[in-house]
Amino acid sequence: MSEIDRSRAARAEARTRIEEVAARLFAERGFAGTTIGEIAAEAGLSKPMLYRHFDSKQELHLALLERHRDELAAAPVRELLHGEGDLDTRMTAMYDAWFGYVESHPYTWRMMFRDTTGDAQVQAFHRELQRRQRETDMALLREFVPGIPEAELEPLGEAIRSALYGLALWWLDRPDQPRELLVATMTRITRGLISTVEGPNAELPGATSAEPPETTSTGTPDAPGPSGTSPSGPPGSTD
């Protein structure tokens, strides 16, 4: 390894150490209750060395939020869109990935879900974080449950986001609860949402319908498609 490579590796290792210490201290003491000097000392660095990586405590806090926001988004969506199995299986895997990340980063998530800074820029970041999560949930609902009226998508996306965040905070205060419980809870909530859109005779992902749907005189299922469309054409069309 060259001298340049060793220097880069040492710098990356120091930055990682700073972020890990800062996440824990911010979560335990809050933003105002944590000083740059304390972070540097626990990371085994001098304050001037820490300032080579971050210009301020606010910048360090925002960098942590941005890093974990992006990491959180990647795995769950990948499981849903590209995972194996039916929708029910992929949905369960998505929630397991989401709560798995929360479980492995408890200090970071206390910091992300409980803003203690009072800083306008950090508060704006939290609002943006919530907006992105809500819009992600809306996009997934649009794709996988196309019968939902457009006007209901945003409040439903917010309901899912609030449930996820609320359960994460509940869990962080009760670490003895198994992750499977949280995954099963969110999966049940989402299954219920799907069932209200698809109707009582619809076959839920991974479930077996007790009775076949009613048929028309031609012997074909008499059930509307997404957004009220019928198998033969768009709303209002005639034979």
C-alpha positions in Angstrom: 0.0 0.0 0.0 1.3 3.4 -1.0 1.7 6.3 1.4 -1.3 8.0 -0.3 -3.4 5.0 0.1 -2.5 4.6 3.8 -3.3 8.3 4.4 -6.7 7.9 2.7 -7.5 4.7 4.7 -6.5 6.5 8.0 -8.7 9.4 7.1 -11.7 7.2 6.3 -11.2 5.3 9.5 -11.1 8.5 11.5 -14.3 9.8 9.9 -16.1 6.6 10.6 -15.1 6.7 14.2 -16.2 10.4 14.5 -19.6 9.5 13.0 -20.2 6.5 15.3 -19.3 8.4 18.4 -21.3 11.5 17.4 -24.4 9.4 16.6 -24.2 7.8 20.1 -23.6 11.1 22.0 -26.3 13.0 20.0 -28.8 10.2 20.8 -27.9 10.0 24.5 -27.4 13.7 25.3 -29.1 15.6 22.5 -27.6 18.0 20.1 -27.2 20.9 22.6 -25.9 18.6 25.3 -23.0 17.3 23.1 -19.9 19.3 22.4 -17.4 18.9 19.6 -14.7 18.5 22.3 -16.5 15.5 23.8 -17.0 13.9 20.4 -13.3 14.4 19.5 -12.1 13.0 22.9 -14.3 9.9 22.7 -13.1 9.3 19.1 -9.5 9.6 20.2 -8.8 12.7 18.2 -8.0 16.3 18.8 -10.5 19.0 18.0 -8.4 20.4 15.2 -8.3 16.9 13.7 -12.0 16.6 13.9 -12.5 19.9 12.2 -10.5 18.5 9.2 -13.5 16.3 8.6 -16.4 18.5 9.6 -16.6 22.3 9.8 -19.1 22.4 12.6 -21.3 20.3 14.9 -24.3 21.1 12.7 -22.5 19.9 9.6 -21.6 16.6 11.4 -25.2 16.2 12.6 -26.6 16.8 9.0 -24.0 14.4 7.5 -25.2 11.6 9.8 -28.8 12.2 9.0 -28.1 12.2 5.2 -26.0 9.1 5.4 -28.5 7.0 7.3 -31.4 8.4 5.3 -29.9 7.1 2.1 -28.8 3.7 3.6 -32.3 3.2 5.0 -34.0 3.8 1.7 -31.9 1.4 -0.3 -32.4 -2.1 1.1 -36.2 -2.1 1.8 -37.1 -0.8 -1.7 -34.7 -3.3 -3.3 -36.5 -6.1 -1.5 -39.9 -5.0 -2.6 -39.1 -4.2 -6.2 -36.5 -6.9 -7.0 -36.9 -9.5 -4.3 -38.1 -13.0 -5.0 -41.6 -14.4 -4.3 -45.1 -12.9 -4.4 -46.0 -9.4 -3.2 -46.7 -10.6 0.3 -43.3 -12.3 0.6 -41.5 -9.2 -0.8 -43.5 -6.9 1.4 -42.5 -8.8 4.5 -38.8 -8.8 3.4 -39.1 -5.0 2.9 -40.3 -4.4 6.4 -37.7 -6.8 7.8 -34.9 -4.9 6.0 -36.3 -1.6 7.3 -36.5 -2.7 10.9 -33.2 -4.6 10.6 -31.5 -1.3 9.8 -33.1 0.4 12.8 -32.0 -2.5 15.0 -28.4 -2.2 13.9 -28.3 1.6 14.3 -30.2 2.3 17.5 -28.3 5.5 18.4 -28.7 7.0 14.9 -32.4 6.3 14.9 -33.0 8.0 18.2 -31.3 11.0 16.7 -33.2 10.8 13.4 -36.7 10.4 14.9 -36.3 12.8 17.9 -34.9 16.1 16.8 -33.3 17.8 19.8 -31.3 20.5 18.0 -33.8 23.3 17.8 -31.8 24.2 14.6 -33.9 25.5 11.7 -31.8 23.7 9.1 -31.9 20.4 10.9 -35.7 20.8 11.4 -36.0 21.4 7.7 -34.0 18.3 7.1 -36.4 16.3 9.2 -39.4 17.6 7.3 -37.7 16.7 4.0 -36.9 13.2 5.4 -40.6 12.7 6.3 -41.7 14.0 2.9 -39.4 11.6 1.0 -40.6 8.6 3.1 -44.2 9.6 2.5 -43.7 10.0 -1.3 -41.9 6.6 -1.4 -44.9 5.0 0.3 -47.2 6.8 -2.1 -45.3 5.6 -5.1 -45.3 2.0 -3.9 -49.1 2.2 -3.2 -49.6 3.6 -6.7 -47.8 0.7 -8.3 -49.0 -2.2 -6.2 -52.5 -1.0 -5.2 -53.6 0.9 -8.2 -57.2 1.1 -7.1 -56.6 3.7 -4.4 -58.2 7.1 -5.3 -55.5 9.6 -6.0 -56.8 12.0 -3.3 -56.2 9.3 -0.6 -52.6 8.5 -1.6 -50.9 11.2 0.4 -52.8 10.7 3.7 -52.3 6.9 3.3 -48.6 7.4 2.6 -48.4 9.5 5.8 -50.3 6.9 7.7 -47.7 4.2 6.7 -44.8 6.6 7.4 -46.2 7.5 10.8 -46.7 3.8 11.7 -43.2 2.9 10.7 -41.6 5.8 12.7 -43.9 5.3 15.6 -43.1 1.6 15.8 -39.4 2.3 15.5 -39.5 4.6 18.5 -41.7 2.2 20.5 -39.2 -0.5 19.7 -36.1 1.5 20.7 -37.6 1.9 24.1 -38.4 -1.8 24.3 -35.4 -3.6 22.8 -36.5 -6.9 24.2 -39.3 -7.1 21.7 -38.4 -9.3 18.7 -38.0 -7.7 15.2 -40.4 -10.3 13.8 -43.2 -8.6 15.9 -42.7 -5.3 14.2 -42.5 -6.8 10.8 -45.7 -8.8 11.3 -47.5 -5.7 12.6 -46.6 -3.6 9.5 -47.3 -6.4 7.2 -50.8 -6.8 8.8 -51.5 -3.1 8.4 -50.5 -3.1 4.8 -52.5 -6.3 4.0 -55.5 -4.7 5.6 -55.1 -1.7 3.3 -54.8 -3.9 0.2 -57.9 -5.8 1.2 -60.0 -2.6 1.4 -59.1 -1.6 -2.1 -59.4 -5.0 -3.8 -62.7 -5.8 -2.2 -64.0 -8.7 0.0 -63.7 -11.3 -2.7 -60.1 -10.4 -3.7 -57.3 -12.8 -3.1 -54.7 -11.2 -0.8 -51.1 -11.8 -1.7 -50.0 -15.2 -0.4 -53.6 -16.1 0.7 -56.1 -18.5 -0.8 -59.6 -17.3 -1.5 -62.3 -19.2 0.3 -64.9 -18.8 -2.6 -64.4 -18.0 -6.3 -65.7 -14.6 -7.4 -69.2 -14.4 -8.9 -69.3 -14.9 -12.7 -71.4 -13.2 -15.4 -73.6 -15.1 -17.8 -70.6 -15.6 -20.0 -68.8 -17.3 -17.3 -66.1 -14.7 -16.8 -65.3 -13.1 -13.4 -67.5 -10.0 -12.8 -64.9 -7.9 -11.0 -63.6 -4.4 -11.8 -59.9 -3.8 -12.5 -57.8 -0.9 -11.1 -59.5 2.4 -10.5 -62.9 0.9 -11.4 -62.0 -0.3 -14.9 -63.4 -3.5 -16.2 -61.5 -6.2 -18.0 -63.1 -5.1 -21.3 -62.1 -1.4 -21.3 -61.9 1.9 -19.4 -64.6 3.4 -17.3 -67.7 4.4 -19.3 -66.8 2.2 -22.3 -69.5 0.1 -24.0 -69.5 -3.1 -26.0 
